[in-house]
Amino acid sequence: MLQWVFMKQLLAAVGVVIVIITIIAFYFSWSQVTNESQRLQGDIQYRSYLVVDGMKGSIQPNFTNKSSLYLQNVVENFADKQRLAGLGVVNNNGKFLASSPTMSSGIKTSDQANTIITNAMDSDQDTGNFVTVHGNKYYVYASPLQENKSVVGALIVVQNAGYIDKELRDLWISDLTRLFIQAFLLAILILIILRWLILLPIRNLVDSLQRTRKGDKKRRNIAKVFDNPILGPLIKEIGSMQQNLIEARIAASEEARLRLKKFDSPWTTERLKAFVTDILKDRKIFVVSNREPYVHTKEGNTIDYHFPASGMVTAIEPIMQATGGMWIAYGSGNADKLVVDQSDSIGVPPNDPNYTLKRVWLTKEEVKGFYDGFSNEGIWPLCHIAHTRPIFRKEDWREYVKVNEKFAKTVLKEIKNESNPIVLVQDFHFALLPRMIKEKRPDATIGIFWHIPWPNAESFSICPWKKEILDGMLGADIIGFHTQLHANNFINTVGRELEALIDMDQFTVTKNNHSTAVKPFPISIAFPNDLQNHFHNRTNEAKKH
């Protein structure tokens, strides 16, 4: 997760650099295109002026006495030599007296062209501008003709101007293509440099620190980045701190090991890890519950998480943080699917992962029947002997069985490659789960803890599927309750409803050659450290007296 965040930040930094370079390059391209446009427009205007200047000597003197035939011959002669789009001569009323064969009829009738001609004669000065006729772009240049200091007509030069837009368009394409190639190569170069000089060293550093935090006592993972020219000194210093942390952890582990059999010693994370390692021999723990320990929610564009209000989660989550393993639960948050990987898993706690949360997805129908229906409207009031009568529906029972089978399939998939896994099933939502798992994996050690009371045998007998629930629970190797009374009630219920061998001395139930221990395991709230120390000191004082 941290590496992905860093990669996103790196890509964002590269993107900012590319955007800045693009803006600068775009500005220079725009400036170049603007200058080129001005140059081409000035060039076409100057060429038009040269044509007019060359023709005036043949047309302007004694203009009013020249015949249309004469004017036509002059126009055609110049038009052929200059390869113009058109040449023309108009009188002071704007009527064409002569025009070259290449002159478009649209030019003669164009309001834009007529405006240019009129403005030139009215202002008695050369006037030129671009016009568009039938989708073609032209440059129309009009120069007034004078006789006796009066404007008597105008000489018109028309040139094709479409090439200007084409050249400017080609220039834009050329510059933008070059810009894209340069930005792409620059981004690749920056990524390569940052990857080798920053990303890989930081990745190795993070990996090394994570291994250290999780109990790896080797420092070799960080040594290979000491020669980094940028981060080398920093990483060396962190390496020294890491070594000190490893040595402190070794000392703490040794102290925890020595205190392992001293029951009056306060429980710490290190002592719990040492205890679990000694008892479980590195066997992986899989916790299964309906409620997940971390719920991801989305508001607007922000994804956050919260710790649900649950006594079960509060009791078990610290153990999972200390021992690691996997917690399999229903993904209930509206952003849960957005943060998991391809296997629907995520490391938790999100800011400092110590174990894996595997999420199972349920449909609205499954939640309604399995959770709202059978679990909360049936089992919960039944076990609490509530004033509200339990409600048992066949459709709710079908969804309950279906969801238990879905979770069983998920658990079996996760423990497929595990040897002698430990599966801890939580609460009344998964009474059928122990038997489903045990039938497929007899080598698995399965426990189920019933977090609510167990009623007396007479009260439980009203459940239509009491035998199925009891048989499912007896698939576990151990069943836990909060109190001895609840354990006694369960034993009595089994004796009344099932054919099984009950050993009241060992408090076990044997059914189909499989024995299940039934024990009380009181679960309390987690005391703050100052209260733990207070009670620990009071205990020591009492021992002295």
C-alpha positions as CSV (number, residue, x, y, z in Angstrom):
1,M,0.0,0.0,0.0
2,L,2.8,2.4,1.0
3,Q,4.7,1.7,-2.3
4,W,1.5,2.3,-4.3
5,V,1.0,5.6,-2.6
6,F,4.5,6.6,-3.3
7,M,4.2,5.5,-6.9
8,K,1.0,7.7,-7.3
9,Q,2.9,10.6,-5.8
10,L,5.8,9.9,-8.1
11,L,3.5,9.8,-11.2
12,A,1.8,13.0,-10.0
13,A,5.2,14.7,-9.7
14,V,6.1,13.6,-13.2
15,G,2.8,14.7,-14.5
16,V,3.3,18.2,-13.0
17,V,6.7,18.4,-14.6
18,I,5.3,17.3,-18.0
19,V,2.4,19.8,-17.7
20,I,4.8,22.7,-16.9
21,I,7.0,21.7,-19.9
22,T,4.0,21.3,-22.1
23,I,2.7,24.8,-21.2
24,I,6.1,26.3,-21.9
25,A,6.5,24.4,-25.2
26,F,2.9,25.3,-26.2
27,Y,3.6,28.9,-25.6
28,F,6.7,28.9,-27.8
29,S,4.8,26.9,-30.4
30,W,2.0,29.4,-30.3
31,S,4.5,32.3,-30.6
32,Q,6.2,30.6,-33.5
33,V,2.9,30.0,-35.3
34,T,1.8,33.6,-34.7
35,N,5.1,35.0,-36.1
36,E,4.9,32.7,-39.1
37,S,1.3,33.8,-39.7
38,Q,2.3,37.4,-39.6
39,R,5.2,36.7,-42.0
40,L,3.0,34.9,-44.5
41,Q,0.3,37.6,-44.4
42,G,3.0,40.3,-44.8
43,D,4.5,38.4,-47.7
44,I,1.2,38.0,-49.6
45,Q,0.4,41.7,-49.0
46,Y,3.8,42.7,-50.3
47,R,3.4,40.6,-53.4
48,S,0.0,42.1,-54.0
49,Y,1.5,45.6,-53.7
50,L,4.2,44.7,-56.3
51,V,1.6,43.5,-58.8
52,V,-0.4,46.7,-58.3
53,D,2.6,48.9,-58.6
54,G,3.7,47.2,-61.8
55,M,0.2,47.5,-63.4
56,K,-0.6,51.1,-62.5
57,G,1.8,52.5,-65.0
58,S,-0.2,50.9,-67.8
59,I,-3.7,51.5,-66.4
60,Q,-3.9,54.7,-64.3
61,P,-2.7,57.4,-66.8
62,N,-5.7,58.7,-68.7
63,F,-7.8,55.9,-67.2
64,T,-11.2,57.3,-68.2
65,N,-10.2,57.3,-71.9
66,K,-9.0,53.7,-72.0
67,S,-11.2,51.2,-73.6
68,S,-12.4,48.0,-71.9
69,L,-10.6,46.0,-74.5
70,Y,-7.3,47.6,-73.6
71,L,-7.9,47.1,-69.9
72,Q,-8.8,43.5,-70.5
73,N,-5.5,42.8,-72.4
74,V,-3.4,44.4,-69.7
75,V,-5.2,42.4,-67.0
76,E,-4.9,39.0,-68.8
77,N,-1.2,39.7,-69.6
78,F,-0.3,40.4,-65.9
79,A,-2.5,37.6,-64.5
80,D,-0.8,35.0,-66.7
81,K,2.7,36.1,-65.7
82,Q,2.0,36.3,-61.9
83,R,-0.2,33.1,-61.7
84,L,-2.7,35.0,-59.6
85,A,-6.2,33.9,-58.6
86,G,-7.5,36.9,-60.3
87,L,-7.0,40.5,-61.5
88,G,-9.6,43.1,-62.1
89,V,-10.3,46.8,-62.8
90,V,-13.4,48.5,-61.5
91,N,-14.8,52.0,-62.0
92,N,-15.7,54.4,-59.2
93,N,-19.1,52.7,-59.0
94,G,-17.6,49.3,-58.2
95,K,-18.5,47.9,-61.7
96,F,-15.9,45.5,-63.2
97,L,-14.5,47.0,-66.4
98,A,-12.0,44.1,-66.9
99,S,-11.1,40.8,-65.1
100,S,-8.8,37.9,-65.7
101,P,-10.3,34.6,-66.7
102,T,-9.1,33.1,-63.4
103,M,-11.2,35.6,-61.4
104,S,-13.9,33.7,-59.5
105,S,-17.4,34.9,-60.1
106,G,-17.9,34.6,-56.4
107,I,-15.3,37.2,-55.8
108,K,-17.2,39.7,-57.9
109,T,-20.4,39.2,-56.0
110,S,-18.8,38.7,-52.6
111,D,-20.0,41.3,-50.1
112,Q,-16.6,41.0,-48.3
113,A,-14.7,41.7,-51.5
114,N,-17.0,44.6,-52.4
115,T,-16.4,46.1,-48.9
116,I,-12.7,46.0,-49.4
117,I,-12.9,47.7,-52.8
118,T,-15.3,50.4,-51.5
119,N,-13.1,51.1,-48.5
120,A,-10.0,51.5,-50.7
121,M,-11.7,54.0,-53.0
122,D,-13.4,55.9,-50.1
123,S,-10.2,56.2,-48.1
124,D,-8.0,56.7,-51.2
125,Q,-5.5,54.2,-50.0
126,D,-4.5,50.6,-50.6
127,T,-6.7,48.1,-48.6
128,G,-6.4,44.3,-48.3
129,N,-7.9,41.5,-46.3
130,F,-8.8,37.8,-46.3
131,V,-12.2,36.6,-47.6
132,T,-13.7,33.2,-47.9
133,V,-15.7,32.3,-51.0
134,H,-17.3,28.9,-51.5
135,G,-15.0,27.4,-48.8
136,N,-11.8,28.8,-50.4
137,K,-9.7,31.4,-48.7
138,Y,-8.4,34.4,-50.8
139,Y,-6.5,37.6,-50.2
140,V,-8.2,40.6,-51.9
141,Y,-6.0,43.7,-52.4
142,A,-7.6,46.9,-53.8
143,S,-5.6,50.0,-54.8
144,P,-7.4,53.2,-55.9
145,L,-6.8,54.7,-59.4
146,Q,-6.6,58.5,-59.6
147,E,-7.1,61.0,-62.3
148,N,-6.9,64.8,-61.7
149,K,-6.6,64.1,-58.0
150,S,-9.9,62.2,-58.0
151,V,-10.5,58.5,-57.5
152,V,-11.9,57.1,-60.7
153,G,-11.6,53.4,-60.0
154,A,-9.6,50.6,-58.4
155,L,-7.2,47.9,-59.3
156,I,-8.0,44.5,-57.7
157,V,-5.5,41.7,-57.0
158,V,-6.8,38.4,-55.8
159,Q,-4.4,35.7,-54.5
160,N,-5.0,32.2,-53.2
161,A,-4.5,32.2,-49.4
162,G,-5.4,28.7,-48.5
163,Y,-1.8,27.7,-48.3
164,I,-1.3,29.9,-45.3
165,D,-3.8,27.9,-43.1
166,K,-2.2,24.7,-44.4
167,E,1.3,25.8,-43.5
168,L,0.2,26.9,-40.1
169,R,-1.7,23.7,-39.5
170,D,1.3,21.6,-40.5
171,L,3.5,23.7,-38.2
172,W,1.1,23.1,-35.3
173,I,1.1,19.3,-36.0
174,S,4.9,19.3,-36.3
175,D,5.4,21.2,-33.1
176,L,2.8,19.2,-31.1
177,T,4.2,15.9,-32.4
178,R,7.7,16.9,-31.4
179,L,6.3,18.1,-28.0
180,F,4.5,14.8,-27.4
181,I,7.7,12.8,-28.3
182,Q,9.8,15.0,-26.1
183,A,7.4,14.8,-23.1
184,F,7.1,11.1,-23.5
185,L,10.9,10.6,-23.6
186,L,11.3,13.0,-20.7
187,A,8.7,11.1,-18.6
188,I,10.4,7.8,-19.3
189,L,13.8,9.2,-18.4
190,I,12.4,10.8,-15.1
191,L,10.7,7.5,-14.2
192,I,13.8,5.5,-14.8
193,I,16.0,7.9,-12.8
194,L,13.5,8.1,-9.9
195,R,13.0,4.4,-10.0
196,W,16.7,3.5,-9.7
197,L,17.7,6.3,-7.4
198,I,14.6,6.7,-5.2
199,L,11.8,4.2,-5.7
200,L,13.8,0.9,-5.5
201,P,15.9,2.1,-2.5
202,I,12.8,3.2,-0.6
203,R,11.0,0.0,-1.5
204,N,13.9,-2.0,-0.2
205,L,14.0,0.2,2.9
206,V,10.2,-0.2,3.5
207,D,10.4,-3.9,3.0
208,S,13.3,-4.2,5.4
209,L,11.6,-2.2,8.0
210,Q,8.4,-4.1,7.6
211,R,10.3,-7.4,8.0
212,T,11.9,-6.0,11.1
213,R,8.6,-4.8,12.5
214,K,7.1,-8.3,11.9
215,G,9.9,-10.0,13.7
216,D,12.6,-10.7,11.1
217,K,15.9,-10.5,13.0
218,K,18.0,-10.1,9.8
219,R,19.3,-6.8,8.6
220,R,20.6,-7.9,5.2
221,N,17.6,-6.5,3.3
222,I,18.7,-2.9,3.7
223,A,22.4,-3.3,3.0
224,K,22.2,-3.4,-0.7
225,V,21.0,0.3,-1.0
226,F,23.8,1.8,1.1
227,D,25.7,2.9,-2.0
228,N,22.8,5.0,-3.3
229,P,24.3,8.5,-4.1
230,I,21.1,10.3,-2.8
231,L,19.6,8.3,0.0
232,G,22.7,6.3,1.0
233,P,23.6,8.4,4.2
234,L,20.0,8.5,5.3
235,I,19.5,4.7,4.8
236,K,22.7,4.0,6.7
237,E,21.4,5.9,9.6
238,I,18.1,4.1,9.5
239,G,20.0,0.8,9.2
240,S,21.7,1.6,12.5
241,M,18.4,2.4,14.1
242,Q,17.0,-0.8,12.7
243,Q,19.8,-2.8,14.2
244,N,19.2,-1.3,17.6
245,L,15.5,-2.2,17.2
246,I,16.4,-5.8,16.3
247,E,18.6,-6.0,19.4
248,A,15.9,-4.5,21.6
249,R,13.3,-6.9,20.2
250,I,15.6,-9.9,20.8
251,A,16.0,-8.7,24.4
252,A,12.3,-8.3,24.8
253,S,11.6,-11.7,23.3
254,E,14.0,-13.3,25.6
255,E,12.5,-11.6,28.6
256,A,9.0,-12.6,27.4
257,R,10.2,-16.2,27.1
258,L,11.5,-16.2,30.6
259,R,8.2,-14.8,31.9
260,L,6.1,-17.2,29.9
261,K,5.4,-19.4,32.8
262,K,5.1,-16.7,35.4
263,F,1.3,-16.2,35.5
264,D,1.6,-13.1,37.7
265,S,3.5,-11.2,34.9
266,P,1.5,-8.6,32.9
267,W,0.6,-9.6,29.4
268,T,2.4,-7.7,26.7
269,T,2.5,-8.0,22.9
270,E,5.9,-9.8,23.1
271,R,4.8,-12.1,25.8
272,L,1.6,-13.0,23.8
273,K,3.7,-13.7,20.7
274,A,6.1,-15.9,22.7
275,F,3.1,-17.7,24.2
276,V,1.5,-18.3,20.8
277,T,4.7,-19.4,19.2
278,D,5.3,-21.9,22.1
279,I,1.8,-23.3,22.0
280,L,0.9,-23.2,18.3
281,K,4.3,-23.9,16.8
282,D,3.8,-21.3,14.0
283,R,0.5,-22.8,12.9
284,K,-1.6,-20.1,11.2
285,I,-4.8,-18.8,12.8
286,F,-7.9,-18.2,10.8
287,V,-10.7,-16.2,12.5
288,V,-14.2,-16.4,11.0
289,S,-17.0,-13.9,12.0
290,N,-19.9,-12.0,10.5
291,R,-18.6,-8.6,11.8
292,E,-15.4,-7.4,10.2
293,P,-12.7,-5.6,12.4
294,Y,-12.3,-2.7,9.9
295,V,-15.1,-1.2,7.8
296,H,-14.2,1.1,4.8
297,T,-16.7,3.8,3.8
298,K,-16.8,6.4,1.1
299,E,-18.1,9.9,1.4
300,G,-17.7,12.0,-1.8
301,N,-14.3,11.2,-3.1
302,T,-12.8,10.3,0.3
303,I,-12.4,6.7,1.5
304,D,-12.0,6.2,5.2
305,Y,-12.3,3.3,7.7
306,H,-13.6,2.8,11.2
307,F,-13.4,0.2,14.0
308,P,-16.9,-1.2,14.5
309,A,-18.6,-1.2,17.9
310,S,-18.4,-4.9,18.7
311,G,-17.4,-6.7,21.9
312,M,-16.3,-9.7,19.8
313,V,-14.0,-7.5,17.6
314,T,-12.6,-5.6,20.6
315,A,-11.7,-8.9,22.3
316,I,-10.1,-10.7,19.3
317,E,-8.5,-7.9,17.2
318,P,-5.6,-7.2,19.6
319,I,-4.7,-11.0,19.5
320,M,-4.7,-11.0,15.7
321,Q,-2.4,-8.0,15.7
322,A,0.0,-9.7,18.0
323,T,-0.1,-13.2,16.3
324,G,-0.9,-12.4,12.7
325,G,-3.0,-14.7,10.5
326,M,-6.2,-14.1,8.6
327,W,-9.6,-12.8,9.6
328,I,-12.5,-13.9,7.3
329,A,-15.7,-11.7,7.5
330,Y,-18.6,-10.2,5.6
331,G,-17.6,-7.0,3.8
332,S,-20.3,-4.6,4.9
333,G,-18.8,-1.2,4.1
334,N,-19.8,0.7,1.0
335,A,-16.1,1.1,0.1
336,D,-14.9,-2.4,1.1
337,K,-14.7,-3.6,-2.5
338,L,-12.7,-0.5,-3.6
339,V,-9.7,-1.2,-1.3
340,V,-9.2,-5.0,-1.5
341,D,-6.9,-6.8,-3.9
342,Q,-7.8,-9.4,-6.5
343,S,-8.4,-12.0,-3.8
344,D,-10.7,-9.7,-1.9
345,S,-8.1,-9.3,0.8
346,I,-6.4,-6.3,2.5
347,G,-3.7,-5.9,5.1
348,V,-5.0,-4.5,8.5
349,P,-4.7,-2.3,10.4
350,P,-4.6,-0.1,7.3
351,N,-1.8,2.1,8.5
352,D,0.3,-0.7,10.0
353,P,-0.8,-4.1,8.6
354,N,-0.2,-7.1,10.9
355,Y,-2.7,-9.6,9.6
356,T,-4.9,-10.2,6.6
357,L,-8.6,-9.3,6.4
358,K,-10.4,-11.5,3.8
359,R,-13.8,-10.2,2.9
360,V,-16.8,-12.3,1.8
361,W,-19.6,-10.6,-0.2
362,L,-23.3,-11.3,0.5
363,T,-26.4,-10.4,-1.5
364,K,-29.2,-8.3,0.0
365,E,-31.3,-11.5,0.1
366,E,-28.6,-13.4,2.0
367,V,-28.2,-10.6,4.6
368,K,-31.9,-10.4,5.1
369,G,-32.4,-14.1,5.6
370,F,-29.1,-15.1,7.3
371,Y,-28.5,-12.1,9.5
372,D,-31.7,-10.1,9.9
373,G,-33.9,-13.1,9.8
374,F,-32.6,-16.4,11.3
375,S,-29.7,-14.9,13.4
376,N,-31.3,-11.8,14.9
377,E,-35.0,-12.7,14.9
378,G,-34.5,-16.4,15.7
379,I,-31.3,-17.4,17.5
380,W,-30.7,-14.2,19.4
381,P,-34.0,-13.9,21.2
382,L,-34.1,-17.7,21.7
383,C,-30.7,-17.7,23.5
384,H,-31.4,-14.6,25.5
385,I,-34.9,-16.0,26.5
386,A,-36.2,-12.6,25.5
387,H,-39.8,-11.5,26.0
388,T,-40.1,-11.3,22.2
389,R,-40.9,-14.8,20.8
390,P,-38.2,-16.0,18.4
391,I,-39.3,-16.1,14.7
392,F,-38.1,-19.1,12.6
393,R,-38.9,-19.1,8.8
394,K,-37.9,-21.8,6.3
395,E,-36.6,-19.2,3.9
396,D,-34.4,-17.6,6.5
397,W,-33.0,-21.1,7.4
398,R,-32.2,-21.7,3.7
399,E,-30.3,-18.4,3.6
400,Y,-28.5,-19.3,6.9
401,V,-27.4,-22.6,5.4
402,K,-26.4,-21.0,2.2
403,V,-24.2,-18.3,3.8
404,N,-22.5,-20.9,6.1
405,E,-21.7,-22.9,3.0
406,K,-20.3,-19.8,1.3
407,F,-18.0,-19.1,4.2
408,A,-17.0,-22.7,4.5
409,K,-16.0,-22.6,0.8
410,T,-13.9,-19.5,1.4
411,V,-12.2,-21.0,4.5
412,L,-11.4,-24.2,2.8
413,K,-9.8,-22.3,-0.1
414,E,-7.7,-20.3,2.2
415,I,-6.4,-23.2,4.3
416,K,-5.9,-25.4,1.2
417,N,-2.1,-25.2,1.5
418,E,-1.9,-25.0,5.3
419,S,-0.8,-27.9,7.4
420,N,-2.9,-28.4,10.6
421,P,-4.5,-24.9,10.4
422,I,-6.4,-23.4,13.4
423,V,-9.9,-22.1,12.6
424,L,-11.7,-20.0,15.2
425,V,-15.3,-19.5,14.4
426,Q,-17.1,-16.7,16.2
427,D,-20.7,-16.5,17.4
428,F,-24.1,-17.8,16.6
429,H,-24.0,-16.7,12.9
430,F,-21.9,-19.8,11.9
431,A,-23.2,-22.7,14.0
432,L,-23.0,-25.0,10.9
433,L,-19.5,-23.9,9.9
434,P,-17.4,-26.2,12.1
435,R,-19.0,-29.4,10.8
436,M,-18.7,-28.2,7.1
437,I,-15.0,-27.5,7.6
438,K,-14.2,-30.6,9.6
439,E,-15.7,-32.9,7.0
440,K,-13.3,-31.6,4.4
441,R,-10.3,-31.0,6.6
442,P,-10.2,-33.4,9.5
443,D,-6.7,-32.2,10.3
444,A,-7.8,-28.7,11.1
445,T,-8.2,-27.6,14.7
446,I,-11.5,-25.9,14.9
447,G,-13.0,-23.8,17.8
448,I,-16.2,-22.0,18.0
449,F,-17.0,-19.4,20.7
450,W,-20.6,-18.6,21.4
451,H,-20.7,-14.9,22.4
452,I,-24.2,-14.9,23.7
453,P,-25.9,-17.1,26.5
454,W,-27.0,-20.6,25.9
455,P,-30.5,-21.2,27.2
456,N,-31.7,-24.3,29.1
457,A,-32.6,-27.4,27.1
458,E,-36.4,-26.8,27.3
459,S,-36.1,-23.3,25.8
460,F,-33.8,-24.3,23.0
461,S,-36.0,-27.2,22.0
462,I,-38.5,-24.9,20.3
463,C,-35.9,-24.2,17.4
464,P,-37.1,-26.3,14.4
465,W,-33.5,-26.9,13.3
466,K,-32.0,-27.6,16.8
467,K,-30.4,-30.9,15.8
468,E,-28.7,-29.4,12.8
469,I,-27.3,-26.5,14.8
470,L,-26.0,-28.8,17.6
471,D,-24.5,-31.2,15.0
472,G,-22.8,-28.3,13.2
473,M,-21.2,-27.0,16.4
474,L,-20.0,-30.4,17.5
475,G,-17.8,-30.4,14.3
476,A,-15.5,-28.2,16.4
477,D,-12.8,-29.6,18.6
478,I,-13.6,-27.1,21.3
479,I,-16.7,-25.0,22.0
480,G,-16.4,-21.9,24.2
481,F,-19.0,-20.0,26.3
482,H,-18.7,-17.1,28.6
483,T,-19.8,-19.0,31.8
484,Q,-19.9,-22.5,33.1
485,L,-23.7,-22.2,33.3
486,H,-23.9,-21.7,29.6
487,A,-21.6,-24.7,29.0
488,N,-23.8,-26.8,31.3
489,N,-26.9,-25.8,29.4
490,F,-25.3,-26.8,26.1
491,I,-24.3,-30.2,27.5
492,N,-27.8,-30.7,28.7
493,T,-29.2,-29.7,25.4
494,V,-27.0,-32.1,23.5
495,G,-28.0,-34.9,25.9
496,R,-31.7,-34.2,25.3
497,E,-31.6,-33.8,21.5
498,L,-28.8,-36.0,20.1
499,E,-27.4,-39.5,20.6
500,A,-23.9,-38.8,21.8
501,L,-21.5,-39.9,24.5
502,I,-21.1,-37.2,27.2
503,D,-18.2,-37.2,29.7
504,M,-19.1,-35.0,32.6
505,D,-15.7,-35.4,34.2
506,Q,-13.8,-34.1,31.2
507,F,-16.8,-32.1,29.9
508,T,-16.6,-33.5,26.4
509,V,-19.1,-34.7,23.9
510,T,-18.2,-37.6,21.6
511,K,-20.3,-38.1,18.4
512,N,-19.3,-40.2,15.4
513,N,-15.9,-40.9,17.0
514,H,-15.1,-37.2,17.3
515,S,-14.7,-35.6,20.7
516,T,-15.6,-32.0,21.4
517,A,-14.5,-30.2,24.6
518,V,-17.0,-27.7,26.0
519,K,-15.3,-25.1,28.2
520,P,-16.0,-21.6,29.7
521,F,-13.7,-18.8,28.6
522,P,-14.8,-15.5,30.1
523,I,-14.0,-12.5,27.8
524,S,-13.6,-9.1,29.3
525,I,-12.8,-5.6,28.1
526,A,-9.2,-4.5,27.5
527,F,-7.9,-2.5,30.5
528,P,-5.7,0.5,29.9
529,N,-2.0,0.1,30.8
530,D,-2.3,2.2,33.9
531,L,-5.1,0.0,35.3
532,Q,-3.2,-3.2,34.4
533,N,-0.2,-1.9,36.3
534,H,-2.4,-0.9,39.2
535,F,-3.9,-4.3,39.6
536,H,-0.5,-5.9,39.0
537,N,1.0,-3.9,41.8
538,R,-2.0,-4.6,44.1
539,T,-1.5,-8.3,43.5
540,N,2.2,-8.2,44.3
541,E,1.4,-6.3,47.5
542,A,-1.2,-8.9,48.5
543,K,1.4,-11.6,48.0
544,K,3.9,-9.9,50.3
545,H,1.3,-9.7,53.1
